Protein backbone atom coordinates (compact mmCIF):
# COMPACT_ATOMS: atom_id res chain seq x y z
CA UNK A 1 0.00 0.00 0.00
CA UNK A 2 1.37 3.40 -1.01
CA UNK A 3 2.17 5.67 1.96
CA UNK A 4 0.50 9.06 2.12
CA UNK A 5 2.66 11.94 0.93
CA UNK A 6 2.92 15.09 3.11
CA UNK A 7 2.19 17.33 0.10
CA UNK A 8 -0.63 17.40 -2.38
CA UNK A 9 -0.96 19.40 -5.58
CA UNK A 10 -3.69 22.00 -5.80
CA UNK A 11 -4.86 23.35 -9.13
CA UNK A 12 -5.19 27.11 -9.15
CA UNK A 13 -6.16 29.87 -11.54
CA UNK A 14 -4.40 33.19 -11.12
CA UNK A 15 -6.89 35.82 -9.99
CA UNK A 16 -4.98 38.44 -11.99
CA UNK A 17 -4.17 36.84 -15.36
CA UNK A 18 -6.48 33.78 -15.13
CA UNK A 19 -3.69 31.38 -16.21
CA UNK A 20 -3.87 27.92 -14.58
CA UNK A 21 -1.02 26.57 -12.45
CA UNK A 22 -0.46 24.04 -9.68
CA UNK A 23 1.02 24.62 -6.26
CA UNK A 24 1.81 22.43 -3.28
CA UNK A 25 -0.09 22.38 0.00
CA UNK A 26 0.68 20.44 3.19
CA UNK A 27 -1.69 17.77 4.46
CA UNK A 28 -2.91 18.71 7.92
CA UNK A 29 -1.79 15.46 9.54
CA UNK A 30 1.83 16.34 8.69
CA UNK A 31 1.61 19.82 10.21
CA UNK A 32 0.78 19.47 13.89
CA UNK A 33 2.49 22.17 16.00
CA UNK A 34 3.91 21.28 19.39
CA UNK A 35 3.38 24.83 20.66
CA UNK A 36 1.39 27.95 19.73
CA UNK A 37 2.82 31.35 20.66
CA UNK A 38 0.65 34.09 22.16
CA UNK A 39 0.31 35.74 18.72
CA UNK A 40 -0.85 32.38 17.30
CA UNK A 41 2.48 31.51 15.68
CA UNK A 42 2.66 27.70 15.40
CA UNK A 43 5.94 25.99 16.23
CA UNK A 44 6.84 22.76 14.45
CA UNK A 45 9.45 20.18 15.34
CA UNK A 46 12.31 19.60 12.94
CA UNK A 47 11.19 17.18 10.25
CA UNK A 48 7.59 18.38 10.32
CA UNK A 49 6.08 20.52 7.59
CA UNK A 50 5.10 24.15 8.00
CA UNK A 51 1.93 24.88 5.99
CA UNK A 52 2.68 28.61 6.17
CA UNK A 53 5.49 28.01 3.66
CA UNK A 54 2.72 27.29 1.13
CA UNK A 55 0.04 29.75 2.22
CA UNK A 56 0.81 32.05 -0.72
CA UNK A 57 0.07 31.08 -4.33
CA UNK A 58 2.47 32.61 -6.84
CA UNK A 59 1.49 32.66 -10.51
CA UNK A 60 4.56 31.55 -12.51
CA UNK A 61 3.27 33.35 -15.58
CA UNK A 62 2.62 36.91 -14.37
CA UNK A 63 4.18 36.97 -10.87
CA UNK A 64 0.99 37.93 -9.05
CA UNK A 65 1.05 36.39 -5.55
CA UNK A 66 -2.09 35.90 -3.49
CA UNK A 67 -3.65 33.89 -0.71
CA UNK A 68 -7.08 32.35 -0.85
CA UNK A 69 -8.25 35.20 1.37
CA UNK A 70 -7.75 37.70 -1.47
CA UNK A 71 -10.80 39.07 -3.22
CA UNK A 72 -11.01 38.36 -6.95
CA UNK A 73 -12.24 41.91 -7.55
CA UNK A 74 -9.82 44.60 -8.79
CA UNK A 75 -10.62 48.31 -8.37
CA UNK A 76 -10.71 50.44 -11.51
CA UNK A 77 -7.21 51.21 -12.79
CA UNK A 78 -5.44 48.76 -10.48
CA UNK A 79 -4.81 46.12 -13.16
CA UNK A 80 -2.69 48.58 -15.13
CA UNK A 81 -0.67 49.43 -12.01
CA UNK A 82 -0.08 45.74 -11.20
CA UNK A 83 0.93 45.04 -14.77
CA UNK A 84 3.54 47.82 -14.60
CA UNK A 85 4.80 47.19 -11.05
CA UNK A 86 4.75 43.38 -11.04
CA UNK A 87 4.18 41.58 -14.35
CA UNK A 88 6.53 43.68 -16.49
CA UNK A 89 9.24 43.25 -13.83
CA UNK A 90 8.65 39.51 -13.39
CA UNK A 91 11.24 36.86 -14.26
CA UNK A 92 9.27 33.66 -14.73
CA UNK A 93 9.94 31.08 -12.04
CA UNK A 94 8.08 28.31 -10.28
CA UNK A 95 7.01 28.52 -6.64
CA UNK A 96 4.81 25.44 -7.06
CA UNK A 97 7.35 22.94 -5.73
CA UNK A 98 8.86 22.28 -2.29
CA UNK A 99 9.92 25.62 -0.82
CA UNK A 100 12.75 26.46 1.52
CA UNK A 101 12.26 29.21 4.06
CA UNK A 102 13.82 31.87 1.83
CA UNK A 103 11.36 31.06 -0.97
CA UNK A 104 8.51 31.13 1.53
CA UNK A 105 9.63 34.55 2.75
CA UNK A 106 9.87 35.81 -0.83
CA UNK A 107 6.36 34.56 -1.57
CA UNK A 108 4.98 36.66 1.30
CA UNK A 109 6.84 39.76 0.14
CA UNK A 110 5.39 39.28 -3.33
CA UNK A 111 1.90 38.88 -1.84
CA UNK A 112 2.28 41.95 0.38
CA UNK A 113 3.25 43.99 -2.68
CA UNK A 114 0.39 42.56 -4.75
CA UNK A 115 -2.14 43.02 -1.96
CA UNK A 116 -1.02 46.59 -1.33
CA UNK A 117 -1.28 47.53 -5.02
CA UNK A 118 -4.65 45.80 -5.21
CA UNK A 119 -5.96 47.64 -2.13
CA UNK A 120 -6.76 44.44 -0.25
CA UNK A 121 -8.35 44.82 3.17
CA UNK A 122 -6.01 45.88 5.97
CA UNK A 123 -6.97 42.75 7.90
CA UNK A 124 -5.69 40.59 5.02
CA UNK A 125 -2.44 42.55 4.66
CA UNK A 126 -1.88 42.38 8.43
CA UNK A 127 -2.15 38.59 8.31
CA UNK A 128 0.48 38.40 5.57
CA UNK A 129 2.91 40.58 7.52
CA UNK A 130 2.27 38.55 10.66
CA UNK A 131 2.98 35.21 8.98
CA UNK A 132 6.15 36.61 7.44
CA UNK A 133 7.24 37.78 10.91
CA UNK A 134 6.70 34.21 12.14
CA UNK A 135 9.04 32.89 9.45
CA UNK A 136 11.72 35.34 10.57
CA UNK A 137 11.12 34.27 14.19
CA UNK A 138 11.85 30.68 13.20
CA UNK A 139 15.18 31.91 11.79
CA UNK A 140 15.85 33.96 14.96
CA UNK A 141 16.09 37.11 12.80
CA UNK A 142 14.66 39.42 15.45
CA UNK A 143 15.17 42.69 13.56
CA UNK A 144 13.18 41.47 10.54
CA UNK A 145 10.61 39.84 12.81
CA UNK A 146 10.04 43.16 14.61
CA UNK A 147 9.85 45.01 11.30
CA UNK A 148 7.00 42.86 10.02
CA UNK A 149 5.26 42.68 13.39
CA UNK A 150 5.23 46.48 13.25
CA UNK A 151 3.73 46.47 9.75
CA UNK A 152 1.13 43.94 10.87
CA UNK A 153 0.29 46.10 13.89
CA UNK A 154 -0.21 49.18 11.70
CA UNK A 155 -2.53 47.27 9.38
CA UNK A 156 -4.55 45.79 12.25
CA UNK A 157 -5.00 49.28 13.68
CA UNK A 158 -6.19 50.55 10.29
CA UNK A 159 -8.52 47.57 10.03
CA UNK A 160 -10.01 48.36 13.44
CA UNK A 161 -10.48 52.06 12.64
CA UNK A 162 -12.18 51.34 9.29
CA UNK A 163 -13.88 48.06 10.33
CA UNK A 164 -12.58 46.41 7.17
CA UNK A 165 -12.25 43.07 8.98
CA UNK A 166 -15.97 42.57 8.34
CA UNK A 167 -16.32 39.73 5.85
CA UNK A 168 -12.95 38.18 6.79
CA UNK A 169 -12.15 35.39 9.26
CA UNK A 170 -11.33 38.05 11.89
CA UNK A 171 -13.79 39.38 14.46
CA UNK A 172 -13.51 42.68 16.31
CA UNK A 173 -12.26 40.81 19.38
CA UNK A 174 -9.59 39.11 17.25
CA UNK A 175 -8.44 42.46 15.88
CA UNK A 176 -8.32 44.07 19.33
CA UNK A 177 -6.32 41.13 20.67
CA UNK A 178 -3.78 41.27 17.84
CA UNK A 179 -3.28 45.02 18.35
CA UNK A 180 -2.73 44.40 22.05
CA UNK A 181 -0.41 41.43 21.63
CA UNK A 182 1.73 42.89 18.86
CA UNK A 183 2.01 46.15 20.82
CA UNK A 184 3.21 44.13 23.82
CA UNK A 185 5.77 42.25 21.75
CA UNK A 186 7.08 45.54 20.36
CA UNK A 187 7.40 47.08 23.82
CA UNK A 188 4.43 49.44 23.49
CA UNK A 189 3.01 48.41 26.84
CA UNK A 190 0.54 51.22 27.48
CA UNK A 191 -1.14 50.58 24.15
CA UNK A 192 -1.12 46.83 24.81
CA UNK A 193 -2.77 47.25 28.22
CA UNK A 194 -5.37 49.59 26.74
CA UNK A 195 -6.37 47.19 23.96
CA UNK A 196 -6.49 44.13 26.20
CA UNK A 197 -8.77 46.15 28.48
CA UNK A 198 -11.07 46.89 25.52
CA UNK A 199 -11.58 43.13 25.09
CA UNK A 200 -12.27 42.52 28.78
CA UNK A 201 -14.88 45.31 28.76
CA UNK A 202 -16.31 44.51 25.31
CA UNK A 203 -20.05 44.03 24.81
CA UNK A 204 -19.42 40.74 22.95
CA UNK A 205 -17.35 39.01 25.67
CA UNK A 206 -19.88 36.15 25.90
CA UNK A 207 -19.26 35.33 22.23
CA UNK A 208 -15.63 34.33 22.73
CA UNK A 209 -14.75 33.44 26.30
CA UNK A 210 -11.42 31.92 25.25
CA UNK A 211 -10.34 35.21 23.73
CA UNK A 212 -11.37 37.12 26.85
CA UNK A 213 -9.39 34.69 29.02
CA UNK A 214 -6.37 35.05 26.75
CA UNK A 215 -6.68 38.86 26.87
CA UNK A 216 -6.76 38.79 30.69
CA UNK A 217 -3.57 36.71 30.75
CA UNK A 218 -1.77 38.99 28.30
CA UNK A 219 -3.05 42.12 30.09
CA UNK A 220 -1.41 40.80 33.26
CA UNK A 221 1.81 39.95 31.42
CA UNK A 222 1.94 43.37 29.76
CA UNK A 223 1.44 45.07 33.14
CA UNK A 224 4.28 43.04 34.67
CA UNK A 225 6.63 43.70 31.75
CA UNK A 226 5.77 47.40 31.79
CA UNK A 227 6.54 47.61 35.51
CA UNK A 228 9.85 45.80 35.05
CA UNK A 229 10.89 48.06 32.17
CA UNK A 230 9.97 51.17 34.15
CA UNK A 231 12.19 50.03 37.02
CA UNK A 232 15.00 49.36 34.57
CA UNK A 233 14.47 52.72 32.87
CA UNK A 234 14.09 50.98 29.49
CA UNK A 235 10.67 51.68 28.05
CA UNK A 236 8.96 52.66 24.80
CA UNK A 237 6.05 54.97 25.46
CA UNK A 238 2.83 54.18 23.61
C-alpha positions as CSV (number, residue, x, y, z in Angstrom):
1,X,0.0,0.0,0.0
2,X,1.4,3.4,-1.0
3,X,2.2,5.7,2.0
4,X,0.5,9.1,2.1
5,X,2.7,11.9,0.9
6,X,2.9,15.1,3.1
7,X,2.2,17.3,0.1
8,X,-0.6,17.4,-2.4
9,X,-1.0,19.4,-5.6
10,X,-3.7,22.0,-5.8
11,X,-4.9,23.4,-9.1
12,X,-5.2,27.1,-9.1
13,X,-6.2,29.9,-11.5
14,X,-4.4,33.2,-11.1
15,X,-6.9,35.8,-10.0
16,X,-5.0,38.4,-12.0
17,X,-4.2,36.8,-15.4
18,X,-6.5,33.8,-15.1
19,X,-3.7,31.4,-16.2
20,X,-3.9,27.9,-14.6
21,X,-1.0,26.6,-12.4
22,X,-0.5,24.0,-9.7
23,X,1.0,24.6,-6.3
24,X,1.8,22.4,-3.3
25,X,-0.1,22.4,0.0
26,X,0.7,20.4,3.2
27,X,-1.7,17.8,4.5
28,X,-2.9,18.7,7.9
29,X,-1.8,15.5,9.5
30,X,1.8,16.3,8.7
31,X,1.6,19.8,10.2
32,X,0.8,19.5,13.9
33,X,2.5,22.2,16.0
34,X,3.9,21.3,19.4
35,X,3.4,24.8,20.7
36,X,1.4,28.0,19.7
37,X,2.8,31.3,20.7
38,X,0.6,34.1,22.2
39,X,0.3,35.7,18.7
40,X,-0.8,32.4,17.3
41,X,2.5,31.5,15.7
42,X,2.7,27.7,15.4
43,X,5.9,26.0,16.2
44,X,6.8,22.8,14.4
45,X,9.5,20.2,15.3
46,X,12.3,19.6,12.9
47,X,11.2,17.2,10.2
48,X,7.6,18.4,10.3
49,X,6.1,20.5,7.6
50,X,5.1,24.1,8.0
51,X,1.9,24.9,6.0
52,X,2.7,28.6,6.2
53,X,5.5,28.0,3.7
54,X,2.7,27.3,1.1
55,X,0.0,29.7,2.2
56,X,0.8,32.0,-0.7
57,X,0.1,31.1,-4.3
58,X,2.5,32.6,-6.8
59,X,1.5,32.7,-10.5
60,X,4.6,31.5,-12.5
61,X,3.3,33.4,-15.6
62,X,2.6,36.9,-14.4
63,X,4.2,37.0,-10.9
64,X,1.0,37.9,-9.1
65,X,1.0,36.4,-5.5
66,X,-2.1,35.9,-3.5
67,X,-3.7,33.9,-0.7
68,X,-7.1,32.3,-0.8
69,X,-8.3,35.2,1.4
70,X,-7.8,37.7,-1.5
71,X,-10.8,39.1,-3.2
72,X,-11.0,38.4,-6.9
73,X,-12.2,41.9,-7.6
74,X,-9.8,44.6,-8.8
75,X,-10.6,48.3,-8.4
76,X,-10.7,50.4,-11.5
77,X,-7.2,51.2,-12.8
78,X,-5.4,48.8,-10.5
79,X,-4.8,46.1,-13.2
80,X,-2.7,48.6,-15.1
81,X,-0.7,49.4,-12.0
82,X,-0.1,45.7,-11.2
83,X,0.9,45.0,-14.8
84,X,3.5,47.8,-14.6
85,X,4.8,47.2,-11.1
86,X,4.8,43.4,-11.0
87,X,4.2,41.6,-14.3
88,X,6.5,43.7,-16.5
89,X,9.2,43.3,-13.8
90,X,8.6,39.5,-13.4
91,X,11.2,36.9,-14.3
92,X,9.3,33.7,-14.7
93,X,9.9,31.1,-12.0
94,X,8.1,28.3,-10.3
95,X,7.0,28.5,-6.6
96,X,4.8,25.4,-7.1
97,X,7.3,22.9,-5.7
98,X,8.9,22.3,-2.3
99,X,9.9,25.6,-0.8
100,X,12.8,26.5,1.5
101,X,12.3,29.2,4.1
102,X,13.8,31.9,1.8
103,X,11.4,31.1,-1.0
104,X,8.5,31.1,1.5
105,X,9.6,34.6,2.7
106,X,9.9,35.8,-0.8
107,X,6.4,34.6,-1.6
108,X,5.0,36.7,1.3
109,X,6.8,39.8,0.1
110,X,5.4,39.3,-3.3
111,X,1.9,38.9,-1.8
112,X,2.3,42.0,0.4
113,X,3.3,44.0,-2.7
114,X,0.4,42.6,-4.8
115,X,-2.1,43.0,-2.0
116,X,-1.0,46.6,-1.3
117,X,-1.3,47.5,-5.0
118,X,-4.7,45.8,-5.2
119,X,-6.0,47.6,-2.1
120,X,-6.8,44.4,-0.3
121,X,-8.3,44.8,3.2
122,X,-6.0,45.9,6.0
123,X,-7.0,42.8,7.9
124,X,-5.7,40.6,5.0
125,X,-2.4,42.6,4.7
126,X,-1.9,42.4,8.4
127,X,-2.1,38.6,8.3
128,X,0.5,38.4,5.6
129,X,2.9,40.6,7.5
130,X,2.3,38.6,10.7
131,X,3.0,35.2,9.0
132,X,6.2,36.6,7.4
133,X,7.2,37.8,10.9
134,X,6.7,34.2,12.1
135,X,9.0,32.9,9.5
136,X,11.7,35.3,10.6
137,X,11.1,34.3,14.2
138,X,11.8,30.7,13.2
139,X,15.2,31.9,11.8
140,X,15.8,34.0,15.0
141,X,16.1,37.1,12.8
142,X,14.7,39.4,15.4
143,X,15.2,42.7,13.6
144,X,13.2,41.5,10.5
145,X,10.6,39.8,12.8
146,X,10.0,43.2,14.6
147,X,9.8,45.0,11.3
148,X,7.0,42.9,10.0
149,X,5.3,42.7,13.4
150,X,5.2,46.5,13.3
151,X,3.7,46.5,9.8
152,X,1.1,43.9,10.9
153,X,0.3,46.1,13.9
154,X,-0.2,49.2,11.7
155,X,-2.5,47.3,9.4
156,X,-4.5,45.8,12.3
157,X,-5.0,49.3,13.7
158,X,-6.2,50.6,10.3
159,X,-8.5,47.6,10.0
160,X,-10.0,48.4,13.4
161,X,-10.5,52.1,12.6
162,X,-12.2,51.3,9.3
163,X,-13.9,48.1,10.3
164,X,-12.6,46.4,7.2
165,X,-12.2,43.1,9.0
166,X,-16.0,42.6,8.3
167,X,-16.3,39.7,5.9
168,X,-12.9,38.2,6.8
169,X,-12.1,35.4,9.3
170,X,-11.3,38.0,11.9
171,X,-13.8,39.4,14.5
172,X,-13.5,42.7,16.3
173,X,-12.3,40.8,19.4
174,X,-9.6,39.1,17.3
175,X,-8.4,42.5,15.9
176,X,-8.3,44.1,19.3
177,X,-6.3,41.1,20.7
178,X,-3.8,41.3,17.8
179,X,-3.3,45.0,18.3
180,X,-2.7,44.4,22.0
181,X,-0.4,41.4,21.6
182,X,1.7,42.9,18.9
183,X,2.0,46.1,20.8
184,X,3.2,44.1,23.8
185,X,5.8,42.2,21.7
186,X,7.1,45.5,20.4
187,X,7.4,47.1,23.8
188,X,4.4,49.4,23.5
189,X,3.0,48.4,26.8
190,X,0.5,51.2,27.5
191,X,-1.1,50.6,24.1
192,X,-1.1,46.8,24.8
193,X,-2.8,47.3,28.2
194,X,-5.4,49.6,26.7
195,X,-6.4,47.2,24.0
196,X,-6.5,44.1,26.2
197,X,-8.8,46.2,28.5
198,X,-11.1,46.9,25.5
199,X,-11.6,43.1,25.1
200,X,-12.3,42.5,28.8
201,X,-14.9,45.3,28.8
202,X,-16.3,44.5,25.3
203,X,-20.1,44.0,24.8
204,X,-19.4,40.7,23.0
205,X,-17.4,39.0,25.7
206,X,-19.9,36.2,25.9
207,X,-19.3,35.3,22.2
208,X,-15.6,34.3,22.7
209,X,-14.7,33.4,26.3
210,X,-11.4,31.9,25.3
211,X,-10.3,35.2,23.7
212,X,-11.4,37.1,26.8
213,X,-9.4,34.7,29.0
214,X,-6.4,35.1,26.7
215,X,-6.7,38.9,26.9
216,X,-6.8,38.8,30.7
217,X,-3.6,36.7,30.7
218,X,-1.8,39.0,28.3
219,X,-3.0,42.1,30.1
220,X,-1.4,40.8,33.3
221,X,1.8,39.9,31.4
222,X,1.9,43.4,29.8
223,X,1.4,45.1,33.1
224,X,4.3,43.0,34.7
225,X,6.6,43.7,31.8
226,X,5.8,47.4,31.8
227,X,6.5,47.6,35.5
228,X,9.9,45.8,35.0
229,X,10.9,48.1,32.2
230,X,10.0,51.2,34.2
231,X,12.2,50.0,37.0
232,X,15.0,49.4,34.6
233,X,14.5,52.7,32.9
234,X,14.1,51.0,29.5
235,X,10.7,51.7,28.1
236,X,9.0,52.7,24.8
237,X,6.1,55.0,25.5
238,X,2.8,54.2,23.6
